[in-house]
Amino acid sequence: MTAPDPIPQIFDHRLRALRRDRAAPGFAAHDFLYRHMADDLLDRLADVRRDLPDALVIGCPDDYLATRLRAMGKRVTCCDPGAANARAQGGVQADEDALPFAEDSFDLILACGTLDSVNDLPGALVLMRRILRPDGLLLAAFLGAGSLPVLRGVLLAAEGDRPGQHIHPQVDVRAAGDLLRRAGFAMPVADGDTLSVRYGSLFGLLADLRGMGASNVLRSRPPMLTRAVLARAADLFAQAADPDGKTAERFAIASLTAWKPDATQPAPARRGSATVSLAAALKPKE
């Protein structure tokens, strides 16, 4: 029997943790994207008429999600790739593809803003399914394909004939839905949302990415951008501005909803019947 192929190590998980730790003290000034994702996850959860009392929050740069879940009466455990974030929330430091929790530990997992930089995303989803109890719910949101097109374009143009890879590979929504099915989830749903943010300069965008711990953590990082390249990129960014002098950048958000299989769940509607059974899955159990 041949050994399975090793998982490609695209991201430097130590650097990822370090970047999140360094961002922690000033995160509140750059939290708009996390708040947007977190509010969407909470809105989706509000549509679920089940108790789901034991919750795991993956990605906890502050107490925003945990506080709101506790206000709903849930028992919350926090987990973050960064030690500072995990420590501040009394949680556990771990990568999503190496979660240290036992099988059937939680009724609910909310993964907010981290799954875009996991080396083994399929493995992480399998682990999340395992640590959910039967009929448990996964809600996740992360930056997906189509994010940061202006930044990508100006850096490519500014570096000329030998551009480096400064933007992470991105997962599109359709692929994310396929990964949920492959991981063994029931009733998987993947959809997308777009947030447009307008910046007065390239350096404001870069400051936000650093401040939210979302700068480059690729293992094969290119050399640092020179001042000349940054100046050219900043000029190109300014040329893309609207008449008021601000340039719009796009953050494309992939959102996932899926359940751990359970015998009590409704069977999928017959293919082509135009009958949707997801509403039945959201009802409280008798």
Secondary structure by P-SEA (a helix, b strand, c coil): cccccccccccaaaaaaaaaaaacccccccaaaaaaaaaaaaaaaaaccccccbbbbcccccaaaaaaaaaaccbbbbbbccaaaaaaaccccccccccccccccccbbbbcccccccccaaaaaaaaaaaccccbbbbbcccccccaaaaaaaaaaaacccccccccccccaaaaaaaaaaaccccccccbbbbbbbbccaaaaaaaaaaaccccccccccccccaaaaaaaaaaaaaacccccbbbbbbbbbbbbbbccccccccccccccccccccccccccc
